[in-house]
Amino acid sequence: SCVLAGVAGAALLFAVAHLPALGAAGAPPGAGAVLRTLLANALAGLVFGWLFARRDLLAAVLAHGGAHLGFAAAALVVWGVA
C-alpha cells in the first residue's frame, strides 16, 4: 500500500540522516559501523513510522525520544558515560 511505501521510504531517510552521528561520536568510518547504523536506524524508523501511521506524530516523537533516553541510560550503566 501507499502507506507502507511511505513508511519504508521515510525509514530509509531516517537511517541515512543518522550517519553523521558516527563521525560526531568518533567512531571509525568502517563498513561495519555504517551498516549497523543503517540497519538499526531503519528498523527504528519503521517502528516510528508505523506509530505515526497508526496513531499520530506525538506518538512517534515520544517513542524516538524514549529510545534516546533508554540508550543514554544503558550507556551510563554499562560504560559510565551518557
mmCIF file of the N, C-alpha and C atoms, coordinates in Angstrom:
data_MODEL
# 
_entry.id   MODEL 
# 
loop_
_atom_site.group_PDB 
_atom_site.id 
_atom_site.type_symbol 
_atom_site.label_atom_id 
_atom_site.label_alt_id 
_atom_site.label_comp_id 
_atom_site.label_asym_id 
_atom_site.label_entity_id 
_atom_site.label_seq_id 
_atom_site.pdbx_PDB_ins_code 
_atom_site.Cartn_x 
_atom_site.Cartn_y 
_atom_site.Cartn_z 
_atom_site.occupancy 
_atom_site.B_iso_or_equiv 
_atom_site.pdbx_formal_charge 
_atom_site.auth_seq_id 
_atom_site.auth_comp_id 
_atom_site.auth_asym_id 
_atom_site.auth_atom_id 
_atom_site.pdbx_PDB_model_num 
ATOM 1   N N  . SER A 1 1  ? 0.832  -1.186 0.000  1.00 0.00 ? 1  SER A N  1 
ATOM 2   C CA . SER A 1 1  ? 0.000  0.000  0.000  1.00 0.00 ? 1  SER A CA 1 
ATOM 3   C C  . SER A 1 1  ? 0.874  1.246  0.000  1.00 0.00 ? 1  SER A C  1 
ATOM 4   N N  . CYS A 1 2  ? 0.250  2.371  -0.244 1.00 0.00 ? 2  CYS A N  1 
ATOM 5   C CA . CYS A 1 2  ? 0.980  3.642  -0.274 1.00 0.00 ? 2  CYS A CA 1 
ATOM 6   C C  . CYS A 1 2  ? 1.529  4.006  1.096  1.00 0.00 ? 2  CYS A C  1 
ATOM 7   N N  . VAL A 1 3  ? 0.779  3.679  2.149  1.00 0.00 ? 3  VAL A N  1 
ATOM 8   C CA . VAL A 1 3  ? 1.239  3.997  3.500  1.00 0.00 ? 3  VAL A CA 1 
ATOM 9   C C  . VAL A 1 3  ? 2.501  3.203  3.816  1.00 0.00 ? 3  VAL A C  1 
ATOM 10  N N  . LEU A 1 4  ? 2.509  1.933  3.489  1.00 0.00 ? 4  LEU A N  1 
ATOM 11  C CA . LEU A 1 4  ? 3.684  1.092  3.733  1.00 0.00 ? 4  LEU A CA 1 
ATOM 12  C C  . LEU A 1 4  ? 4.893  1.601  2.960  1.00 0.00 ? 4  LEU A C  1 
ATOM 13  N N  . ALA A 1 5  ? 4.694  1.980  1.715  1.00 0.00 ? 5  ALA A N  1 
ATOM 14  C CA . ALA A 1 5  ? 5.792  2.513  0.912  1.00 0.00 ? 5  ALA A CA 1 
ATOM 15  C C  . ALA A 1 5  ? 6.304  3.819  1.510  1.00 0.00 ? 5  ALA A C  1 
ATOM 16  N N  . GLY A 1 6  ? 5.402  4.649  1.976  1.00 0.00 ? 6  GLY A N  1 
ATOM 17  C CA . GLY A 1 6  ? 5.803  5.905  2.610  1.00 0.00 ? 6  GLY A CA 1 
ATOM 18  C C  . GLY A 1 6  ? 6.587  5.687  3.885  1.00 0.00 ? 6  GLY A C  1 
ATOM 19  N N  . VAL A 1 7  ? 6.112  4.749  4.707  1.00 0.00 ? 7  VAL A N  1 
ATOM 20  C CA . VAL A 1 7  ? 6.813  4.434  5.961  1.00 0.00 ? 7  VAL A CA 1 
ATOM 21  C C  . VAL A 1 7  ? 8.196  3.857  5.658  1.00 0.00 ? 7  VAL A C  1 
ATOM 22  N N  . ALA A 1 8  ? 8.284  2.959  4.684  1.00 0.00 ? 8  ALA A N  1 
ATOM 23  C CA . ALA A 1 8  ? 9.580  2.359  4.338  1.00 0.00 ? 8  ALA A CA 1 
ATOM 24  C C  . ALA A 1 8  ? 10.546 3.417  3.793  1.00 0.00 ? 8  ALA A C  1 
ATOM 25  N N  . GLY A 1 9  ? 10.062 4.295  2.936  1.00 0.00 ? 9  GLY A N  1 
ATOM 26  C CA . GLY A 1 9  ? 10.917 5.350  2.404  1.00 0.00 ? 9  GLY A CA 1 
ATOM 27  C C  . GLY A 1 9  ? 11.385 6.305  3.488  1.00 0.00 ? 9  GLY A C  1 
ATOM 28  N N  . ALA A 1 10 ? 10.481 6.678  4.380  1.00 0.00 ? 10 ALA A N  1 
ATOM 29  C CA . ALA A 1 10 ? 10.848 7.564  5.479  1.00 0.00 ? 10 ALA A CA 1 
ATOM 30  C C  . ALA A 1 10 ? 11.836 6.881  6.417  1.00 0.00 ? 10 ALA A C  1 
ATOM 31  N N  . ALA A 1 11 ? 11.686 5.566  6.628  1.00 0.00 ? 11 ALA A N  1 
ATOM 32  C CA . ALA A 1 11 ? 12.608 4.825  7.494  1.00 0.00 ? 11 ALA A CA 1 
ATOM 33  C C  . ALA A 1 11 ? 14.018 4.824  6.908  1.00 0.00 ? 11 ALA A C  1 
ATOM 34  N N  . LEU A 1 12 ? 14.120 4.685  5.589  1.00 0.00 ? 12 LEU A N  1 
ATOM 35  C CA . LEU A 1 12 ? 15.437 4.726  4.951  1.00 0.00 ? 12 LEU A CA 1 
ATOM 36  C C  . LEU A 1 12 ? 16.074 6.108  5.081  1.00 0.00 ? 12 LEU A C  1 
ATOM 37  N N  . LEU A 1 13 ? 15.277 7.153  4.891  1.00 0.00 ? 13 LEU A N  1 
ATOM 38  C CA . LEU A 1 13 ? 15.797 8.512  5.072  1.00 0.00 ? 13 LEU A CA 1 
ATOM 39  C C  . LEU A 1 13 ? 16.199 8.757  6.524  1.00 0.00 ? 13 LEU A C  1 
ATOM 40  N N  . PHE A 1 14 ? 15.410 8.245  7.444  1.00 0.00 ? 14 PHE A N  1 
ATOM 41  C CA . PHE A 1 14 ? 15.709 8.353  8.874  1.00 0.00 ? 14 PHE A CA 1 
ATOM 42  C C  . PHE A 1 14 ? 17.060 7.703  9.170  1.00 0.00 ? 14 PHE A C  1 
ATOM 43  N N  . ALA A 1 15 ? 17.301 6.531  8.580  1.00 0.00 ? 15 ALA A N  1 
ATOM 44  C CA . ALA A 1 15 ? 18.561 5.817  8.797  1.00 0.00 ? 15 ALA A CA 1 
ATOM 45  C C  . ALA A 1 15 ? 19.740 6.603  8.245  1.00 0.00 ? 15 ALA A C  1 
ATOM 46  N N  . VAL A 1 16 ? 19.613 7.102  7.038  1.00 0.00 ? 16 VAL A N  1 
ATOM 47  C CA . VAL A 1 16 ? 20.698 7.862  6.413  1.00 0.00 ? 16 VAL A CA 1 
ATOM 48  C C  . VAL A 1 16 ? 20.973 9.141  7.194  1.00 0.00 ? 16 VAL A C  1 
ATOM 49  N N  . ALA A 1 17 ? 19.930 9.772  7.718  1.00 0.00 ? 17 ALA A N  1 
ATOM 50  C CA . ALA A 1 17 ? 20.099 11.013 8.478  1.00 0.00 ? 17 ALA A CA 1 
ATOM 51  C C  . ALA A 1 17 ? 20.892 10.804 9.765  1.00 0.00 ? 17 ALA A C  1 
ATOM 52  N N  . HIS A 1 18 ? 20.978 9.570  10.240 1.00 0.00 ? 18 HIS A N  1 
ATOM 53  C CA . HIS A 1 18 ? 21.731 9.283  11.458 1.00 0.00 ? 18 HIS A CA 1 
ATOM 54  C C  . HIS A 1 18 ? 23.199 8.937  11.202 1.00 0.00 ? 18 HIS A C  1 
ATOM 55  N N  . LEU A 1 19 ? 23.617 8.871  9.949  1.00 0.00 ? 19 LEU A N  1 
ATOM 56  C CA . LEU A 1 19 ? 25.016 8.558  9.654  1.00 0.00 ? 19 LEU A CA 1 
ATOM 57  C C  . LEU A 1 19 ? 26.001 9.604  10.184 1.00 0.00 ? 19 LEU A C  1 
ATOM 58  N N  . PRO A 1 20 ? 25.692 10.895 10.127 1.00 0.00 ? 20 PRO A N  1 
ATOM 59  C CA . PRO A 1 20 ? 26.650 11.867 10.672 1.00 0.00 ? 20 PRO A CA 1 
ATOM 60  C C  . PRO A 1 20 ? 26.942 11.672 12.164 1.00 0.00 ? 20 PRO A C  1 
ATOM 61  N N  . ALA A 1 21 ? 26.055 11.018 12.880 1.00 0.00 ? 21 ALA A N  1 
ATOM 62  C CA . ALA A 1 21 ? 26.288 10.763 14.304 1.00 0.00 ? 21 ALA A CA 1 
ATOM 63  C C  . ALA A 1 21 ? 27.497 9.853  14.509 1.00 0.00 ? 21 ALA A C  1 
ATOM 64  N N  . LEU A 1 22 ? 27.827 9.030  13.518 1.00 0.00 ? 22 LEU A N  1 
ATOM 65  C CA . LEU A 1 22 ? 29.017 8.181  13.630 1.00 0.00 ? 22 LEU A CA 1 
ATOM 66  C C  . LEU A 1 22 ? 30.275 9.026  13.765 1.00 0.00 ? 22 LEU A C  1 
ATOM 67  N N  . GLY A 1 23 ? 30.395 10.012 12.895 1.00 0.00 ? 23 GLY A N  1 
ATOM 68  C CA . GLY A 1 23 ? 31.556 10.888 12.946 1.00 0.00 ? 23 GLY A CA 1 
ATOM 69  C C  . GLY A 1 23 ? 31.582 11.714 14.218 1.00 0.00 ? 23 GLY A C  1 
ATOM 70  N N  . ALA A 1 24 ? 30.413 12.193 14.634 1.00 0.00 ? 24 ALA A N  1 
ATOM 71  C CA . ALA A 1 24 ? 30.336 13.010 15.850 1.00 0.00 ? 24 ALA A CA 1 
ATOM 72  C C  . ALA A 1 24 ? 30.706 12.193 17.085 1.00 0.00 ? 24 ALA A C  1 
ATOM 73  N N  . ALA A 1 25 ? 30.419 10.906 17.050 1.00 0.00 ? 25 ALA A N  1 
ATOM 74  C CA . ALA A 1 25 ? 30.725 10.034 18.188 1.00 0.00 ? 25 ALA A CA 1 
ATOM 75  C C  . ALA A 1 25 ? 32.180 9.566  18.163 1.00 0.00 ? 25 ALA A C  1 
ATOM 76  N N  . GLY A 1 26 ? 32.894 9.869  17.088 1.00 0.00 ? 26 GLY A N  1 
ATOM 77  C CA . GLY A 1 26 ? 34.287 9.465  16.986 1.00 0.00 ? 26 GLY A CA 1 
ATOM 78  C C  . GLY A 1 26 ? 34.473 8.025  16.535 1.00 0.00 ? 26 GLY A C  1 
ATOM 79  N N  . ALA A 1 27 ? 33.411 7.414  16.020 1.00 0.00 ? 27 ALA A N  1 
ATOM 80  C CA . ALA A 1 27 ? 33.515 6.028  15.546 1.00 0.00 ? 27 ALA A CA 1 
ATOM 81  C C  . ALA A 1 27 ? 34.308 5.986  14.246 1.00 0.00 ? 27 ALA A C  1 
ATOM 82  N N  . PRO A 1 28 ? 35.143 4.957  14.071 1.00 0.00 ? 28 PRO A N  1 
ATOM 83  C CA . PRO A 1 28 ? 35.858 4.836  12.795 1.00 0.00 ? 28 PRO A CA 1 
ATOM 84  C C  . PRO A 1 28 ? 34.845 4.572  11.669 1.00 0.00 ? 28 PRO A C  1 
ATOM 85  N N  . PRO A 1 29 ? 35.029 5.204  10.514 1.00 0.00 ? 29 PRO A N  1 
ATOM 86  C CA . PRO A 1 29 ? 34.028 5.099  9.445  1.00 0.00 ? 29 PRO A CA 1 
ATOM 87  C C  . PRO A 1 29 ? 34.134 3.803  8.647  1.00 0.00 ? 29 PRO A C  1 
ATOM 88  N N  . GLY A 1 30 ? 34.125 2.684  9.316  1.00 0.00 ? 30 GLY A N  1 
ATOM 89  C CA . GLY A 1 30 ? 34.203 1.399  8.640  1.00 0.00 ? 30 GLY A CA 1 
ATOM 90  C C  . GLY A 1 30 ? 32.854 0.950  8.120  1.00 0.00 ? 30 GLY A C  1 
ATOM 91  N N  . ALA A 1 31 ? 32.893 -0.012 7.222  1.00 0.00 ? 31 ALA A N  1 
ATOM 92  C CA . ALA A 1 31 ? 31.666 -0.525 6.618  1.00 0.00 ? 31 ALA A CA 1 
ATOM 93  C C  . ALA A 1 31 ? 30.752 -1.152 7.661  1.00 0.00 ? 31 ALA A C  1 
ATOM 94  N N  . GLY A 1 32 ? 31.331 -1.818 8.653  1.00 0.00 ? 32 GLY A N  1 
ATOM 95  C CA . GLY A 1 32 ? 30.512 -2.450 9.687  1.00 0.00 ? 32 GLY A CA 1 
ATOM 96  C C  . GLY A 1 32 ? 29.728 -1.442 10.503 1.00 0.00 ? 32 GLY A C  1 
ATOM 97  N N  . ALA A 1 33 ? 30.369 -0.349 10.869 1.00 0.00 ? 33 ALA A N  1 
ATOM 98  C CA . ALA A 1 33 ? 29.695 0.687  11.649 1.00 0.00 ? 33 ALA A CA 1 
ATOM 99  C C  . ALA A 1 33 ? 28.595 1.353  10.836 1.00 0.00 ? 33 ALA A C  1 
ATOM 100 N N  . VAL A 1 34 ? 28.876 1.586  9.554  1.00 0.00 ? 34 VAL A N  1 
ATOM 101 C CA . VAL A 1 34 ? 27.877 2.208  8.686  1.00 0.00 ? 34 VAL A CA 1 
ATOM 102 C C  . VAL A 1 34 ? 26.684 1.278  8.509  1.00 0.00 ? 34 VAL A C  1 
ATOM 103 N N  . LEU A 1 35 ? 26.939 0.001  8.248  1.00 0.00 ? 35 LEU A N  1 
ATOM 104 C CA . LEU A 1 35 ? 25.858 -0.964 8.055  1.00 0.00 ? 35 LEU A CA 1 
ATOM 105 C C  . LEU A 1 35 ? 25.029 -1.120 9.329  1.00 0.00 ? 35 LEU A C  1 
ATOM 106 N N  . ARG A 1 36 ? 25.703 -1.220 10.468 1.00 0.00 ? 36 ARG A N  1 
ATOM 107 C CA . ARG A 1 36 ? 24.995 -1.345 11.744 1.00 0.00 ? 36 ARG A CA 1 
ATOM 108 C C  . ARG A 1 36 ? 24.111 -0.127 11.994 1.00 0.00 ? 36 ARG A C  1 
ATOM 109 N N  . THR A 1 37 ? 24.646 1.056  11.725 1.00 0.00 ? 37 THR A N  1 
ATOM 110 C CA . THR A 1 37 ? 23.879 2.284  11.929 1.00 0.00 ? 37 THR A CA 1 
ATOM 111 C C  . THR A 1 37 ? 22.673 2.337  11.000 1.00 0.00 ? 37 THR A C  1 
ATOM 112 N N  . LEU A 1 38 ? 22.875 1.979  9.741  1.00 0.00 ? 38 LEU A N  1 
ATOM 113 C CA . LEU A 1 38 ? 21.765 1.991  8.791  1.00 0.00 ? 38 LEU A CA 1 
ATOM 114 C C  . LEU A 1 38 ? 20.689 0.989  9.164  1.00 0.00 ? 38 LEU A C  1 
ATOM 115 N N  . LEU A 1 39 ? 21.090 -0.235 9.510  1.00 0.00 ? 39 LEU A N  1 
ATOM 116 C CA . LEU A 1 39 ? 20.100 -1.268 9.836  1.00 0.00 ? 39 LEU A CA 1 
ATOM 117 C C  . LEU A 1 39 ? 19.338 -0.946 11.118 1.00 0.00 ? 39 LEU A C  1 
ATOM 118 N N  . ALA A 1 40 ? 20.053 -0.540 12.154 1.00 0.00 ? 40 ALA A N  1 
ATOM 119 C CA . ALA A 1 40 ? 19.394 -0.249 13.430 1.00 0.00 ? 40 ALA A CA 1 
ATOM 120 C C  . ALA A 1 40 ? 18.434 0.929  13.291 1.00 0.00 ? 40 ALA A C  1 
ATOM 121 N N  . ASN A 1 41 ? 18.866 1.969  12.588 1.00 0.00 ? 41 ASN A N  1 
ATOM 122 C CA . ASN A 1 41 ? 18.011 3.142  12.456 1.00 0.00 ? 41 ASN A CA 1 
ATOM 123 C C  . ASN A 1 41 ? 16.879 2.934  11.454 1.00 0.00 ? 41 ASN A C  1 
ATOM 124 N N  . ALA A 1 42 ? 17.081 2.083  10.454 1.00 0.00 ? 42 ALA A N  1 
ATOM 125 C CA . ALA A 1 42 ? 15.982 1.763  9.540  1.00 0.00 ? 42 ALA A CA 1 
ATOM 126 C C  . ALA A 1 42 ? 14.902 0.989  10.278 1.00 0.00 ? 42 ALA A C  1 
ATOM 127 N N  . LEU A 1 43 ? 15.314 0.059  11.125 1.00 0.00 ? 43 LEU A N  1 
ATOM 128 C CA . LEU A 1 43 ? 14.337 -0.684 11.925 1.00 0.00 ? 43 LEU A CA 1 
ATOM 129 C C  . LEU A 1 43 ? 13.587 0.254  12.866 1.00 0.00 ? 43 LEU A C  1 
ATOM 130 N N  . ALA A 1 44 ? 14.332 1.127  13.535 1.00 0.00 ? 44 ALA A N  1 
ATOM 131 C CA . ALA A 1 44 ? 13.683 2.108  14.412 1.00 0.00 ? 44 ALA A CA 1 
ATOM 132 C C  . ALA A 1 44 ? 12.752 3.002  13.603 1.00 0.00 ? 44 ALA A C  1 
ATOM 133 N N  . GLY A 1 45 ? 13.192 3.419  12.425 1.00 0.00 ? 45 GLY A N  1 
ATOM 134 C CA . GLY A 1 45 ? 12.355 4.258  11.570 1.00 0.00 ? 45 GLY A CA 1 
ATOM 135 C C  . GLY A 1 45 ? 11.069 3.569  11.154 1.00 0.00 ? 45 GLY A C  1 
ATOM 136 N N  . LEU A 1 46 ? 11.129 2.261  10.931 1.00 0.00 ? 46 LEU A N  1 
ATOM 137 C CA . LEU A 1 46 ? 9.905  1.519  10.617 1.00 0.00 ? 46 LEU A CA 1 
ATOM 138 C C  . LEU A 1 46 ? 8.940  1.539  11.796 1.00 0.00 ? 46 LEU A C  1 
ATOM 139 N N  . VAL A 1 47 ? 9.465  1.364  13.000 1.00 0.00 ? 47 VAL A N  1 
ATOM 140 C CA . VAL A 1 47 ? 8.616  1.396  14.193 1.00 0.00 ? 47 VAL A CA 1 
ATOM 141 C C  . VAL A 1 47 ? 8.006  2.787  14.372 1.00 0.00 ? 47 VAL A C  1 
ATOM 142 N N  . PHE A 1 48 ? 8.839  3.823  14.261 1.00 0.00 ? 48 PHE A N  1 
ATOM 143 C CA . PHE A 1 48 ? 8.341  5.182  14.441 1.00 0.00 ? 48 PHE A CA 1 
ATOM 144 C C  . PHE A 1 48 ? 7.356  5.552  13.334 1.00 0.00 ? 48 PHE A C  1 
ATOM 145 N N  . GLY A 1 49 ? 7.627  5.131  12.116 1.00 0.00 ? 49 GLY A N  1 
ATOM 146 C CA . GLY A 1 49 ? 6.711  5.383  11.007 1.00 0.00 ? 49 GLY A CA 1 
ATOM 147 C C  . GLY A 1 49 ? 5.386  4.671  11.203 1.00 0.00 ? 49 GLY A C  1 
ATOM 148 N N  . TRP A 1 50 ? 5.440  3.439  11.698 1.00 0.00 ? 50 TRP A N  1 
ATOM 149 C CA . TRP A 1 50 ? 4.209  2.696  11.978 1.00 0.00 ? 50 TRP A CA 1 
ATOM 150 C C  . TRP A 1 50 ? 3.401  3.414  13.054 1.00 0.00 ? 50 TRP A C  1 
ATOM 151 N N  . LEU A 1 51 ? 4.084  3.888  14.096 1.00 0.00 ? 51 LEU A N  1 
ATOM 152 C CA . LEU A 1 51 ? 3.393  4.645  15.144 1.00 0.00 ? 51 LEU A CA 1 
ATOM 153 C C  . LEU A 1 51 ? 2.747  5.901  14.575 1.00 0.00 ? 51 LEU A C  1 
ATOM 154 N N  . PHE A 1 52 ? 3.461  6.596  13.711 1.00 0.00 ? 52 PHE A N  1 
ATOM 155 C CA . PHE A 1 52 ? 2.900  7.796  13.097 1.00 0.00 ? 52 PHE A CA 1 
ATOM 156 C C  . PHE A 1 52 ? 1.662  7.455  12.272 1.00 0.00 ? 52 PHE A C  1 
ATOM 157 N N  . ALA A 1 53 ? 1.745  6.378  11.481 1.00 0.00 ? 53 ALA A N  1 
ATOM 158 C CA . ALA A 1 53 ? 0.626  5.997  10.617 1.00 0.00 ? 53 ALA A CA 1 
ATOM 159 C C  . ALA A 1 53 ? -0.576 5.512  11.419 1.00 0.00 ? 53 ALA A C  1 
ATOM 160 N N  . ARG A 1 54 ? -0.327 4.786  12.508 1.00 0.00 ? 54 ARG A N  1 
ATOM 161 C CA . ARG A 1 54 ? -1.420 4.214  13.295 1.00 0.00 ? 54 ARG A CA 1 
ATOM 162 C C  . ARG A 1 54 ? -1.967 5.167  14.352 1.00 0.00 ? 54 ARG A C  1 
ATOM 163 N N  . ARG A 1 55 ? -1.104 6.029  14.890 1.00 0.00 ? 55 ARG A N  1 
ATOM 164 C CA . ARG A 1 55 ? -1.507 6.929  15.967 1.00 0.00 ? 55 ARG A CA 1 
ATOM 165 C C  . ARG A 1 55 ? -1.413 8.377  15.505 1.00 0.00 ? 55 ARG A C  1 
ATOM 166 N N  . ASP A 1 56 ? -0.268 8.990  15.766 1.00 0.00 ? 56 ASP A N  1 
ATOM 167 C CA . ASP A 1 56 ? -0.059 10.383 15.375 1.00 0.00 ? 56 ASP A CA 1 
ATOM 168 C C  . ASP A 1 56 ? 1.415  10.741 15.527 1.00 0.00 ? 56 ASP A C  1 
ATOM 169 N N  . LEU A 1 57 ? 1.747  11.975 15.181 1.00 0.00 ? 57 LEU A N  1 
ATOM 170 C CA . LEU A 1 57 ? 3.129  12.423 15.247 1.00 0.00 ? 57 LEU A CA 1 
ATOM 171 C C  . LEU A 1 57 ? 3.658  12.395 16.675 1.00 0.00 ? 57 LEU A C  1 
ATOM 172 N N  . LEU A 1 58 ? 2.843  12.759 17.625 1.00 0.00 ? 58 LEU A N  1 
ATOM 173 C CA . LEU A 1 58 ? 3.287  12.786 19.013 1.00 0.00 ? 58 LEU A CA 1 
ATOM 174 C C  . LEU A 1 58 ? 3.748  11.405 19.474 1.00 0.00 ? 58 LEU A C  1 
ATOM 175 N N  . ALA A 1 59 ? 3.031  10.355 19.110 1.00 0.00 ? 59 ALA A N  1 
ATOM 176 C CA . ALA A 1 59 ? 3.429  9.005  19.497 1.00 0.00 ? 59 ALA A CA 1 
ATOM 177 C C  . ALA A 1 59 ? 4.802  8.657  18.937 1.00 0.00 ? 59 ALA A C  1 
ATOM 178 N N  . ALA A 1 60 ? 5.050  9.022  17.677 1.00 0.00 ? 60 ALA A N  1 
ATOM 179 C CA . ALA A 1 60 ? 6.339  8.735  17.051 1.00 0.00 ? 60 ALA A CA 1 
ATOM 180 C C  . ALA A 1 60 ? 7.455  9.545  17.706 1.00 0.00 ? 60 ALA A C  1 
ATOM 181 N N  . VAL A 1 61 ? 7.189  10.813 17.990 1.00 0.00 ? 61 VAL A N  1 
ATOM 182 C CA . VAL A 1 61 ? 8.206  11.671 18.607 1.00 0.00 ? 61 VAL A CA 1 
ATOM 183 C C  . VAL A 1 61 ? 8.529  11.194 20.017 1.00 0.00 ? 61 VAL A C  1 
ATOM 184 N N  . LEU A 1 62 ? 7.512  10.831 20.785 1.00 0.00 ? 62 LEU A N  1 
ATOM 185 C CA . LEU A 1 62 ? 7.748  10.333 22.140 1.00 0.00 ? 62 LEU A CA 1 
ATOM 186 C C  . LEU A 1 62 ? 8.517  9.015  22.129 1.00 0.00 ? 62 LEU A C  1 
ATOM 187 N N  . ALA A 1 63 ? 8.215  8.147  21.175 1.00 0.00 ? 63 ALA A N  1 
ATOM 188 C CA . ALA A 1 63 ? 8.944  6.880  21.067 1.00 0.00 ? 63 ALA A CA 1 
ATOM 189 C C  . ALA A 1 63 ? 10.403 7.132  20.699 1.00 0.00 ? 63 ALA A C  1 
ATOM 190 N N  . HIS A 1 64 ? 10.638 8.072  19.795 1.00 0.00 ? 64 HIS A N  1 
ATOM 191 C CA . HIS A 1 64 ? 12.007 8.415  19.391 1.00 0.00 ? 64 HIS A CA 1 
ATOM 192 C C  . HIS A 1 64 ? 12.775 8.975  20.590 1.00 0.00 ? 64 HIS A C  1 
ATOM 193 N N  . GLY A 1 65 ? 12.170 9.899  21.300 1.00 0.00 ? 65 GLY A N  1 
ATOM 194 C CA . GLY A 1 65 ? 12.812 10.454 22.489 1.00 0.00 ? 65 GLY A CA 1 
ATOM 195 C C  . GLY A 1 65 ? 13.044 9.410  23.561 1.00 0.00 ? 65 GLY A C  1 
ATOM 196 N N  . GLY A 1 66 ? 12.064 8.538  23.751 1.00 0.00 ? 66 GLY A N  1 
ATOM 197 C CA . GLY A 1 66 ? 12.211 7.461  24.729 1.00 0.00 ? 66 GLY A CA 1 
ATOM 198 C C  . GLY A 1 66 ? 13.342 6.513  24.373 1.00 0.00 ? 66 GLY A C  1 
ATOM 199 N N  . ALA A 1 67 ? 13.518 6.261  23.088 1.00 0.00 ? 67 ALA A N  1 
ATOM 200 C CA . ALA A 1 67 ? 14.630 5.400  22.656 1.00 0.00 ? 67 ALA A CA 1 
ATOM 201 C C  . ALA A 1 67 ? 15.964 6.049  22.999 1.00 0.00 ? 67 ALA A C  1 
ATOM 202 N N  . HIS A 1 68 ? 16.080 7.344  22.753 1.00 0.00 ? 68 HIS A N  1 
ATOM 203 C CA . HIS A 1 68 ? 17.326 8.039  23.079 1.00 0.00 ? 68 HIS A CA 1 
ATOM 204 C C  . HIS A 1 68 ? 17.582 8.034  24.592 1.00 0.00 ? 68 HIS A C  1 
ATOM 205 N N  . LEU A 1 69 ? 16.540 8.253  25.377 1.00 0.00 ? 69 LEU A N  1 
ATOM 206 C CA . LEU A 1 69 ? 16.699 8.206  26.832 1.00 0.00 ? 69 LEU A CA 1 
ATOM 207 C C  . LEU A 1 69 ? 17.132 6.821  27.295 1.00 0.00 ? 69 LEU A C  1 
ATOM 208 N N  . GLY A 1 70 ? 16.539 5.785  26.698 1.00 0.00 ? 70 GLY A N  1 
ATOM 209 C CA . GLY A 1 70 ? 16.904 4.419  27.056 1.00 0.00 ? 70 GLY A CA 1 
ATOM 210 C C  . GLY A 1 70 ? 18.340 4.097  26.715 1.00 0.00 ? 70 GLY A C  1 
ATOM 211 N N  . PHE A 1 71 ? 18.795 4.537  25.528 1.00 0.00 ? 71 PHE A N  1 
ATOM 212 C CA . PHE A 1 71 ? 20.183 4.289  25.142 1.00 0.00 ? 71 PHE A CA 1 
ATOM 213 C C  . PHE A 1 71 ? 21.151 5.054  26.035 1.00 0.00 ? 71 PHE A C  1 
ATOM 214 N N  . ALA A 1 72 ? 20.794 6.290  26.408 1.00 0.00 ? 72 ALA A N  1 
ATOM 215 C CA . ALA A 1 72 ? 21.647 7.073  27.279 1.00 0.00 ? 72 ALA A CA 1 
ATOM 216 C C  . ALA A 1 72 ? 21.749 6.421  28.656 1.00 0.00 ? 72 ALA A C  1 
ATOM 217 N N  . ALA A 1 73 ? 20.640 5.921  29.169 1.00 0.00 ? 73 ALA A N  1 
ATOM 218 C CA . ALA A 1 73 ? 20.647 5.245  30.473 1.00 0.00 ? 73 ALA A CA 1 
ATOM 219 C C  . ALA A 1 73 ? 21.481 3.968  30.396 1.00 0.00 ? 73 ALA A C  1 
ATOM 220 N N  . ALA A 1 74 ? 21.354 3.216  29.318 1.00 0.00 ? 74 ALA A N  1 
ATOM 221 C CA . ALA A 1 74 ? 22.143 1.997  29.162 1.00 0.00 ? 74 ALA A CA 1 
ATOM 222 C C  . ALA A 1 74 ? 23.627 2.320  29.085 1.00 0.00 ? 74 ALA A C  1 
ATOM 223 N N  . ALA A 1 75 ? 24.003 3.374  28.364 1.00 0.00 ? 75 ALA A N  1 
ATOM 224 C CA . ALA A 1 75 ? 25.405 3.769  28.263 1.00 0.00 ? 75 ALA A CA 1 
ATOM 225 C C  . ALA A 1 75 ? 25.937 4.177  29.620 1.00 0.00 ? 75 ALA A C  1 
ATOM 226 N N  . LEU A 1 76 ? 25.108 4.843  30.396 1.00 0.00 ? 76 LEU A N  1 
ATOM 227 C CA . LEU A 1 76 ? 25.527 5.256  31.733 1.00 0.00 ? 76 LEU A CA 1 
ATOM 228 C C  . LEU A 1 76 ? 25.777 4.059  32.630 1.00 0.00 ? 76 LEU A C  1 
ATOM 229 N N  . VAL A 1 77 ? 24.895 3.072  32.539 1.00 0.00 ? 77 VAL A N  1 
ATOM 230 C CA . VAL A 1 77 ? 25.040 1.867  33.377 1.00 0.00 ? 77 VAL A CA 1 
ATOM 231 C C  . VAL A 1 77 ? 26.219 1.018  32.914 1.00 0.00 ? 77 VAL A C  1 
ATOM 232 N N  . VAL A 1 78 ? 26.336 0.817  31.606 1.00 0.00 ? 78 VAL A N  1 
ATOM 233 C CA . VAL A 1 78 ? 27.346 -0.094 31.075 1.00 0.00 ? 78 VAL A CA 1 
ATOM 234 C C  . VAL A 1 78 ? 28.741 0.523  31.072 1.00 0.00 ? 78 VAL A C  1 
ATOM 235 N N  . TRP A 1 79 ? 28.847 1.767  30.569 1.00 0.00 ? 79 TRP A N  1 
ATOM 236 C CA . TRP A 1 79 ? 30.162 2.379  30.382 1.00 0.00 ? 79 TRP A CA 1 
ATOM 237 C C  . TRP A 1 79 ? 30.428 3.555  31.324 1.00 0.00 ? 79 TRP A C  1 
ATOM 238 N N  . GLY A 1 80 ? 29.438 3.969  32.058 1.00 0.00 ? 80 GLY A N  1 
ATOM 239 C CA . GLY A 1 80 ? 29.611 5.096  32.954 1.00 0.00 ? 80 GLY A CA 1 
ATOM 240 C C  . GLY A 1 80 ? 29.606 6.431  32.252 1.00 0.00 ? 80 GLY A C  1 
ATOM 241 N N  . VAL A 1 81 ? 29.128 6.457  31.001 1.00 0.00 ? 81 VAL A N  1 
ATOM 242 C CA . VAL A 1 81 ? 29.027 7.705  30.240 1.00 0.00 ? 81 VAL A CA 1 
ATOM 243 C C  . VAL A 1 81 ? 27.642 7.792  29.612 1.00 0.00 ? 81 VAL A C  1 
ATOM 244 N N  . ALA A 1 82 ? 27.202 8.998  29.346 1.00 0.00 ? 82 ALA A N  1 
ATOM 245 C CA . ALA A 1 82 ? 25.906 9.166  28.694 1.00 0.00 ? 82 ALA A CA 1 
ATOM 246 C C  . ALA A 1 82 ? 26.065 9.836  27.351 1.00 0.00 ? 82 ALA A C  1 
# 
